[in-house]
């Protein structure tokens, strides 16, 4: 009984923190299905020209995942395809989940963005990227990063 009350209270608080209108600017339900390379990373062919893409919570990298059995697999497939600006090997760490937004793709009606920190040798300041597993979008390399050479 206590667990049910706590769950209901949490659901109400979460729903009340989420506006009924999404602030995400780059959702595209018509985006092509993501394809994988032989080394299990996403095949990315476009580079973003928008400095906000991935770096701003309203312009996250949308790496839609159909189920939540393994909700980090697409994040890894995306991040493992990237390199630093001069081809440096990157390492990444998930910092937090934040920034609730409304979505029809969850039972609760809300999704969260995951914030990852990227580091590489010679870097002055770590980079933070916002990734979204709930919505679709065109997958691109964020400004200042490059694709890993195979």
C-alpha positions as CSV (number, residue, x, y, z in Angstrom):
1,X,0.0,0.0,0.0
2,X,2.8,2.4,0.9
3,X,4.6,1.7,-2.3
4,X,1.4,2.5,-4.3
5,X,0.9,5.8,-2.5
6,X,4.6,6.7,-3.1
7,X,4.4,5.8,-6.8
8,X,1.2,7.8,-7.3
9,X,2.7,10.8,-5.5
10,X,5.8,10.5,-7.6
11,X,3.8,10.3,-10.8
12,X,1.8,13.4,-9.9
13,X,4.9,15.4,-9.0
14,X,6.6,14.3,-12.3
15,X,3.5,15.1,-14.4
16,X,3.1,18.5,-12.7
17,X,6.8,19.4,-13.5
18,X,6.2,18.7,-17.2
19,X,4.6,21.3,-19.4
20,X,1.9,20.0,-21.8
21,X,3.9,21.5,-24.7
22,X,7.3,20.2,-25.6
23,X,10.2,22.6,-25.9
24,X,12.2,20.2,-28.0
25,X,13.0,21.9,-31.3
26,X,14.5,19.2,-33.5
27,X,12.0,16.2,-33.2
28,X,11.4,14.6,-36.6
29,X,9.1,11.6,-36.7
30,X,10.0,11.2,-40.4
31,X,13.7,10.8,-39.7
32,X,15.2,7.7,-41.3
33,X,15.6,4.5,-39.3
34,X,19.1,4.4,-37.7
35,X,21.5,1.9,-39.3
36,X,24.5,0.2,-37.7
37,X,28.0,-0.2,-39.0
38,X,30.0,-3.5,-38.7
39,X,31.4,-2.3,-35.4
40,X,27.9,-1.7,-33.9
41,X,28.0,2.1,-34.0
42,X,25.5,4.3,-35.9
43,X,26.3,5.2,-39.4
44,X,26.2,9.0,-39.4
45,X,26.6,10.9,-42.6
46,X,25.7,14.5,-41.6
47,X,27.4,17.2,-39.6
48,X,25.3,19.7,-37.7
49,X,25.8,23.4,-38.5
50,X,23.7,24.4,-35.5
51,X,25.9,25.1,-32.5
52,X,22.9,24.2,-30.2
53,X,22.5,20.7,-31.6
54,X,23.3,18.3,-28.7
55,X,24.6,21.1,-26.5
56,X,21.3,22.7,-25.5
57,X,18.5,20.8,-23.8
58,X,16.0,22.2,-26.3
59,X,18.0,20.7,-29.2
60,X,19.0,17.2,-27.9
61,X,20.4,14.4,-30.0
62,X,17.3,12.3,-30.6
63,X,18.3,8.6,-30.7
64,X,14.9,7.0,-30.5
65,X,14.8,3.6,-28.8
66,X,11.7,1.5,-29.1
67,X,11.8,-0.2,-25.7
68,X,13.4,0.5,-22.4
69,X,14.9,-3.0,-21.9
70,X,18.3,-1.5,-22.6
71,X,17.8,2.2,-22.8
72,X,21.5,3.1,-23.1
73,X,22.3,0.9,-26.1
74,X,21.6,3.7,-28.7
75,X,23.4,6.3,-26.6
76,X,26.5,4.0,-26.7
77,X,26.1,3.4,-30.5
78,X,26.0,7.1,-31.1
79,X,28.8,8.1,-28.7
80,X,31.1,5.3,-29.9
81,X,30.8,6.7,-33.5
82,X,32.3,10.0,-32.4
83,X,35.9,11.4,-32.0
84,X,37.3,14.7,-30.8
85,X,37.7,17.5,-33.2
86,X,41.0,16.2,-34.6
87,X,40.1,12.5,-34.4
88,X,41.0,12.1,-30.7
89,X,39.6,9.1,-28.9
90,X,36.8,10.2,-26.6
91,X,35.6,8.8,-23.3
92,X,32.2,9.5,-21.9
93,X,30.3,9.3,-18.7
94,X,26.6,9.7,-18.0
95,X,26.2,12.6,-15.6
96,X,22.5,12.7,-15.0
97,X,19.0,12.5,-16.3
98,X,17.2,15.9,-16.4
99,X,14.9,18.2,-18.2
100,X,11.5,16.4,-18.2
101,X,9.3,17.0,-21.3
102,X,6.0,15.6,-22.5
103,X,6.0,12.6,-24.8
104,X,3.5,10.1,-26.0
105,X,6.1,7.4,-26.1
106,X,6.1,6.6,-22.3
107,X,3.4,5.3,-20.1
108,X,3.8,8.3,-17.7
109,X,3.6,10.8,-20.6
110,X,6.9,12.3,-19.8
111,X,10.5,11.7,-20.8
112,X,13.9,12.8,-19.6
113,X,17.1,13.7,-21.3
114,X,20.4,12.1,-20.4
115,X,23.4,14.3,-20.0
116,X,26.8,12.8,-21.0
117,X,30.2,14.3,-20.5
118,X,32.8,13.8,-23.2
119,X,36.6,14.0,-22.7
120,X,39.6,13.6,-24.9
121,X,43.4,14.2,-24.6
122,X,44.3,17.9,-25.0
123,X,40.8,19.2,-24.3
124,X,40.5,22.3,-22.2
125,X,37.0,21.8,-20.9
126,X,34.8,18.6,-21.0
127,X,31.8,18.7,-23.4
128,X,28.3,18.0,-22.2
129,X,25.8,16.5,-24.7
130,X,22.0,16.1,-24.2
131,X,20.7,12.8,-25.6
132,X,17.0,11.8,-25.9
133,X,15.9,8.2,-26.3
134,X,12.2,8.9,-26.6
135,X,12.0,11.0,-29.8
136,X,13.3,10.6,-33.3
137,X,15.4,13.1,-35.3
138,X,18.1,13.3,-37.9
139,X,21.3,11.9,-36.4
140,X,24.3,14.2,-36.9
141,X,27.7,14.9,-35.6
142,X,27.6,17.9,-33.2
143,X,29.7,21.0,-34.0
144,X,33.2,20.6,-32.7
145,X,33.3,16.8,-32.9
146,X,34.2,14.4,-35.7
147,X,33.5,10.8,-36.8
148,X,35.7,8.0,-35.6
149,X,37.9,6.6,-38.3
150,X,37.4,2.9,-38.9
